[in-house]
Amino acid sequence: MRPQEIIAKKRDGKTLSNADIGIFVEGVSTGEWADYQISALVMAMFINGLDQREQDELTRAMIYSGKVLDLSSVDRPVVDKHSTGGVGDKTSLIIAPAAAACGLAVPMISGRGLGHTGGTLDKLESIKGFDVGLSMARFTELLGTNGYAMAGQTGEIAPADKKLYALRDATATVPYIPLIVASIMSKKLAEDLDALVLDVKTGSGAFMQEYDDSVKLAEALVQTGKAFGVNTQAVVSDMSQPLGKFVGNALEVYECIKLLKGEGDDAMSATMDLSIELTARMLMLGGVADTMESAEAMVRDVIESGQALAKFRQNVEVQGGNAAVCDDPELLVDDALLRVPFSASAAGYVAAVNTFAVGRAICDIGGGRIKAEDGVDHAVGLECTVRIGDRVEKGDPLGIIYCRDRNQADSISENLQNAYKITEEIPDIPKLIRATV
C-alpha cells in the first residue's frame, strides 16, 4: 500500500490495520517514507487519535524496527526504571547501583537532555572519561558482571523512534499520550525486561504539567507494559520545584555521590527519598523483596553500608571514568566557576516555583540543549537554596548560580528571581509522591 493511502485512512478518521502500521514503521526505518509523509501521518494520528490496538501495534512495530536485547544469560531479575524527565531529576545515579547491590540487573539505556530537562548521559559524561557509547555486547557483559550498565541508545534499539521523535518535535505533535507511550515503551520493552518502574512527573517542570494528564499517561504506560508481559508500575511524582539541591550535570552527580557516601544534607533529602521509593518498587516487582517495607530497608542498608557506592565506583571504572570522584566528589565542581546568588525581592513564603523557567535558565548559560546538536557545558548549574514553604526575607538568597562569568549570571538572574513566587500566606507543601499506578 502506498503511503498516500495509509495517510488518507487516518486523515479520514479510520483505524489503521496492523499491516498499515507495519508498513509505516518500516518506511520510517528504511527511509522509504519521506519526512513530509511521516509528518502527515503523525499529524493525522494526533488529530484523529489511535485506539488501544493501534497504540499497541505501533509500539510493537517500533520495538521490532531494530534489535531486541537477549538478556537470558543474565542470572538476575532484569528490572529498569524510566523517568519522563524533570529539573534536577538525578535519581538514576542512585537507583542503578542500589538496585544492583540488592541483586537486580539494571539495563539503563538513557538519553541526553533536551529543552529544560536534563539527561542521564550528560550527567555521566561530566565524570572525566566515562564512556556511554557501549556496544550491545559490552552492555550485556557488564550487566552480568556488574549488575548494571548505563549507555546511550544506539541505532540498533528502536531506530524508528529516533526519527519519529525528531519529526514530532518539529511538527508540534509530541504531547499526545499514544505517541508518547509508543516512544517510551518501544525503547524499554526492547531491553528484554522482567519488570519496569516508571516515574511520571507532574507540575511546572514536568513534560505533563497537569496532574490529571500525568495520571492518564502513567495508566497508559502501565497498561502497555503489562500487555507486553512486563510487570509494570508507575508513580506520579512532584516536579513543581527542582528535585533536590542542585541542577546541572556535574553538580547533580556531586549530589548523588554525596548521598551515596552518607554525606547529604536536608536540601538533598527529596532526591534520596524518591530514589529509595523507586528502587524499592523495582525490588518488589523483581521478586527480591515481598513488601515495600522490607524493600525500603534493603535499599537503605546497601546505601548506608557503602555497597551502593561500591557498585557505583565499579561502574565508573569499567566504563572508563575517573573513579577518584567517588572518594572526592569535589573534583566534579569546577574551581573556575563563579558562584553568584540571586535574591528574594520581598519577604514572605516561597509559594510556587516556575520549574520550567529554572531549567530553561540553566540551558541558556550552556547547561542544557535547546537543539539536539547543541553542545553542553557540564559544569554550570544552580544550587537551590530554598524550597516551597520556606520563609524568606527581602534580599535573602533563593539560589546560587554556578557560571563562567558575570554576564552569564546577569542574563538569567531576573528570570530565576521571577520564577520564585513569594506570598504572605503559608502555602501547602506538595507531596513528593502524588499517586501510584
C-alpha positions in Angstrom: 0.0 0.0 0.0 1.3 3.5 -0.9 2.0 6.0 1.9 -0.7 8.3 0.5 -3.4 5.6 1.0 -2.4 5.0 4.6 -2.2 8.7 5.3 -5.7 9.2 3.8 -7.2 6.5 6.0 -6.1 8.2 9.2 -6.9 11.6 7.8 -10.5 10.5 7.3 -10.7 9.2 10.9 -10.4 5.4 10.0 -8.4 2.9 12.0 -5.2 1.6 10.7 -4.6 -2.1 10.3 -1.6 -3.9 11.8 -0.3 -4.2 8.2 -0.7 -0.4 7.7 1.2 0.4 10.9 4.0 -2.1 9.9 4.4 -0.6 6.5 4.6 2.9 8.1 7.2 2.0 10.7 9.3 0.0 8.2 9.1 3.1 5.9 10.4 5.3 8.7 13.3 2.9 9.5 14.4 2.4 5.9 13.8 5.9 4.6 11.3 4.8 2.1 8.8 7.3 3.5 9.7 10.9 3.0 9.8 13.2 6.1 6.7 15.0 4.9 4.8 11.8 4.5 5.8 10.7 8.0 4.8 14.0 9.4 1.5 14.0 7.6 0.5 10.6 9.1 1.7 11.6 12.6 -0.4 14.7 12.4 -3.4 12.7 11.4 -2.8 10.3 14.3 -2.5 13.4 16.6 -5.8 14.9 15.4 -7.9 11.8 14.8 -6.4 9.5 17.5 -5.2 6.0 17.9 -7.3 3.3 19.7 -5.7 0.8 22.1 -5.0 -1.8 19.4 -3.3 0.8 17.1 -1.2 2.1 20.0 -0.1 -1.4 21.0 0.7 -2.3 17.4 2.6 0.9 16.8 4.7 0.1 20.0 5.3 -3.5 18.8 6.4 -2.3 15.3 8.7 0.2 16.8 10.2 -2.4 19.2 11.0 -4.7 16.3 12.2 -1.9 14.0 15.6 -2.8 15.5 17.3 -5.3 17.7 15.8 -6.6 20.9 18.3 -7.5 23.6 18.6 -11.1 24.7 19.4 -11.0 28.4 18.6 -14.6 29.1 22.2 -15.2 30.1 21.9 -12.7 32.9 21.2 -14.7 36.1 19.4 -11.9 37.9 15.9 -10.4 37.6 16.2 -7.7 34.9 14.4 -4.5 36.0 14.7 -1.0 34.7 13.4 2.4 35.7 12.3 5.2 33.4 11.5 8.9 34.2 9.6 11.2 32.0 12.2 13.9 32.9 12.4 16.9 35.1 14.7 19.6 36.5 17.3 18.2 38.9 16.0 14.7 38.2 19.1 12.7 39.0 17.7 9.6 40.7 19.1 7.1 38.2 22.6 7.6 39.5 21.5 6.3 42.9 18.8 3.8 41.8 21.0 1.8 39.4 23.9 1.0 41.9 21.5 0.5 44.8 19.3 -1.9 42.8 22.3 -3.8 41.5 23.7 -4.1 45.1 20.3 -5.6 46.1 20.5 -8.3 43.4 18.8 -6.9 40.3 20.3 -6.4 36.8 19.5 -2.9 35.6 19.9 -2.2 31.9 19.8 1.6 31.8 19.7 2.8 28.2 19.3 6.5 28.7 19.1 9.8 26.8 20.6 13.2 26.6 19.0 16.4 27.9 16.8 18.4 25.5 15.0 21.6 26.4 14.5 22.3 30.1 15.1 18.7 31.3 18.4 17.1 32.0 19.7 13.8 30.5 21.4 11.0 32.4 24.1 10.6 29.7 25.1 14.2 30.0 25.4 13.8 33.8 27.6 10.7 33.4 29.8 12.4 30.9 30.6 15.1 33.5 32.8 12.3 35.0 36.0 12.5 33.1 36.5 9.6 30.7 33.1 8.0 31.3 32.1 6.1 28.1 28.4 5.8 27.4 28.9 4.5 23.9 28.9 0.8 24.7 28.2 -1.9 22.1 25.2 -4.1 23.0 27.6 -7.0 23.5 29.7 -5.0 26.1 26.5 -3.6 27.6 25.1 -7.2 28.2 28.5 -8.3 29.5 28.5 -5.6 32.2 25.0 -6.4 33.2 26.2 -9.9 34.1 29.4 -8.9 35.9 28.5 -5.6 37.5 24.7 -5.8 37.8 24.1 -2.6 35.8 25.4 -0.6 32.9 24.5 2.8 31.6 24.6 3.6 27.9 23.1 5.7 25.2 20.5 4.5 22.7 22.2 3.1 19.6 20.8 2.8 16.1 20.2 -0.8 17.0 17.5 -0.2 19.6 14.1 1.1 18.3 15.6 3.1 15.4 12.2 4.2 14.2 11.7 6.1 17.4 14.6 8.5 16.9 13.4 9.6 13.5 9.7 9.8 14.7 10.6 11.8 17.8 12.6 14.4 15.8 9.7 14.9 13.4 7.1 15.1 16.2 9.2 17.7 17.9 9.4 19.7 14.7 5.7 19.5 14.0 4.2 20.1 17.5 2.9 16.6 17.8 4.8 15.5 20.9 2.1 15.9 23.6 -0.2 13.0 22.6 -0.3 10.0 25.0 -0.4 7.1 22.5 2.6 8.5 20.7 4.4 9.2 24.0 3.6 5.6 25.1 4.9 4.1 21.9 8.1 6.2 22.1 8.9 5.4 25.7 7.8 1.8 25.7 9.4 0.7 22.4 12.8 1.5 23.9 12.1 0.0 27.3 10.5 -3.2 26.0 13.4 -3.8 23.7 15.5 -4.3 26.8 14.1 -7.9 27.5 12.9 -6.8 30.9 11.2 -8.8 33.6 9.8 -5.6 35.2 9.7 -1.9 34.8 9.1 1.1 37.2 8.1 4.4 35.7 8.5 7.8 37.3 5.9 10.1 35.6 6.5 13.7 36.6 3.8 16.3 37.2 4.0 20.0 37.9 5.6 23.1 36.4 8.8 21.4 35.4 7.2 18.3 34.0 6.6 17.2 30.5 2.9 16.7 31.6 2.3 19.7 33.8 -1.4 18.9 34.7 -1.9 16.2 37.3 -4.8 14.5 35.6 -2.7 14.3 32.3 0.2 12.8 34.3 -2.1 10.1 35.8 -3.5 9.3 32.4 0.0 8.9 30.9 1.0 6.7 33.9 -2.0 4.5 33.4 -1.4 4.1 29.7 2.3 3.2 30.2 1.5 0.6 32.8 -1.3 -0.9 30.6 1.1 -1.2 27.7 3.9 -2.7 29.8 1.5 -5.4 31.1 0.1 -6.0 27.6 3.6 -7.0 26.5 4.1 -9.3 29.5 6.3 -7.0 31.6 5.4 -6.4 35.2 5.0 -2.6 35.3 4.2 0.0 37.9 4.3 3.8 37.8 4.5 6.6 40.4 3.4 10.1 39.7 6.0 12.3 41.4 6.1 16.0 42.1 8.0 18.3 39.7 6.6 21.6 41.0 10.1 22.6 42.1 13.6 21.3 41.2 14.4 17.9 42.7 17.0 18.0 45.4 19.7 20.6 45.9 21.4 21.0 42.6 20.5 21.5 38.9 23.2 21.0 36.3 25.1 17.9 35.1 28.3 17.8 37.2 26.6 19.3 40.2 23.9 16.6 40.1 26.5 13.8 40.1 28.2 15.6 43.0 24.9 15.5 44.9 24.3 11.8 44.2 27.8 10.8 45.3 27.5 12.8 48.5 24.2 10.9 49.2 25.8 7.5 48.4 28.7 8.5 50.8 26.2 9.3 53.6 27.2 13.0 53.4 24.0 14.5 52.1 22.1 17.4 53.8 18.4 18.2 54.2 18.3 20.0 50.9 19.1 16.7 49.2 16.5 14.7 51.0 13.9 14.6 48.2 16.5 13.1 45.9 17.2 10.3 48.4 13.5 9.8 49.3 12.4 9.4 45.6 15.4 7.1 44.8 14.5 4.8 47.7 10.8 4.7 46.7 11.6 3.8 43.1 14.3 1.3 43.9 12.1 -0.4 46.5 9.4 -0.8 43.8 11.9 -2.3 41.5 12.9 -4.9 44.1 9.2 -5.7 44.7 8.5 -6.2 41.0 11.7 -8.2 40.5 10.8 -10.6 43.3 13.7 -9.7 45.5 11.5 -8.3 48.3 8.0 -9.2 49.5 6.8 -5.9 50.9 7.6 -2.2 50.4 8.8 -2.0 54.0 11.3 -4.8 53.5 12.3 -3.5 50.1 13.0 0.0 51.5 15.0 -1.5 54.4 17.2 -3.4 51.8 17.8 -0.2 49.8 18.7 1.8 52.9 21.0 -0.9 54.1 23.1 -1.1 50.8 23.4 2.7 50.8 24.3 3.1 54.5 26.8 0.2 54.3 28.5 1.6 51.3 27.6 -1.3 49.0 25.7 1.0 46.6 28.7 3.4 46.4 31.0 0.4 45.7 28.7 -0.6 42.8 28.8 3.0 41.5 32.6 3.0 41.7 32.8 -0.3 39.9 30.5 1.0 37.1 32.6 4.2 36.7 35.8 2.1 36.5 34.5 -0.4 33.9 33.1 2.4 31.8 36.3 4.3 31.7 35.5 7.1 34.1 37.7 8.7 36.8 36.7 6.8 39.9 38.5 9.3 42.2 35.3 11.3 42.2 33.8 8.6 44.4 36.3 9.5 47.1 36.4 13.2 46.4 33.2 14.4 44.8 34.6 18.0 45.0 36.6 17.0 41.9 33.3 17.4 39.9 32.9 21.1 40.9 35.0 23.3 38.5 37.1 25.7 40.6 36.9 28.3 37.8 33.2 28.8 38.2 31.7 32.0 39.7 29.1 31.5 42.4 26.5 34.3 42.1 23.4 34.4 44.3 20.0 35.7 43.3 17.8 37.1 46.0 14.2 37.4 47.1 12.5 40.6 46.0 10.1 40.6 49.0 9.6 38.9 52.4 7.2 36.0 52.8 6.9 32.3 52.0 8.1 30.5 48.9 4.7 29.6 47.5 5.5 28.3 44.0 8.3 27.8 41.5 8.2 28.0 37.8 10.4 25.0 37.4 10.3 25.1 33.6 11.9 28.6 33.8 14.6 27.3 36.2 15.5 24.5 33.8 15.5 26.8 30.8 17.7 29.4 32.6 20.4 26.7 33.1 20.1 25.8 29.4 20.6 29.5 28.5 24.0 29.5 30.1 25.1 26.3 28.4 24.0 23.6 30.9 21.5 22.0 28.5 20.4 21.9 24.9 17.8 23.9 23.0 18.5 21.9 19.8 19.7 18.3 19.7 23.0 19.3 18.1 24.0 21.8 20.7 27.0 21.3 23.0 26.8 21.2 26.8 28.8 22.9 29.5 28.7 20.1 32.1 30.0 22.3 34.9 27.4 25.2 35.1 24.2 24.9 37.1 22.3 26.0 40.1 22.2 25.4 43.9 18.6 25.6 45.1 18.8 27.4 48.5 15.0 27.4 49.3 12.1 25.1 48.9 8.3 25.7 48.7 7.1 26.6 52.2 10.4 28.2 53.3 10.2 31.7 54.9 12.5 34.3 53.3 13.2 37.9 54.0 13.8 40.5 51.3 17.3 40.1 50.0 17.7 36.5 51.2 19.3 34.2 48.6 16.9 32.0 46.7 19.7 30.1 44.9 23.3 30.3 43.7 24.2 30.3 40.0 27.3 28.4 39.1 28.5 30.1 35.9 31.5 31.1 33.8 31.3 34.8 34.1 29.2 37.7 35.5 27.5 38.2 32.1 26.0 34.7 32.3 24.7 35.3 35.8 23.2 38.7 34.8 21.5 37.2 31.8 19.4 34.8 33.9 19.2 36.3 37.4 16.0 38.2 36.8 14.3 35.2 35.2 15.3 33.0 38.1 14.1 35.6 40.6 10.8 35.8 38.9 10.5 32.0 38.8 10.0 32.0 42.6 6.7 33.3 43.8 6.7 34.8 47.3 3.4 35.3 49.2 2.4 36.4 52.7 0.3 33.2 53.2 1.9 29.9 54.2 1.5 27.6 51.2 0.6 23.9 51.1 3.7 21.8 50.7 3.5 19.5 47.7 3.8 15.8 48.3 6.7 14.1 46.6 4.7 11.0 45.6 1.4 12.2 44.2 0.0 8.8 43.1 0.9 5.2 42.3 -0.4 3.2 39.3 
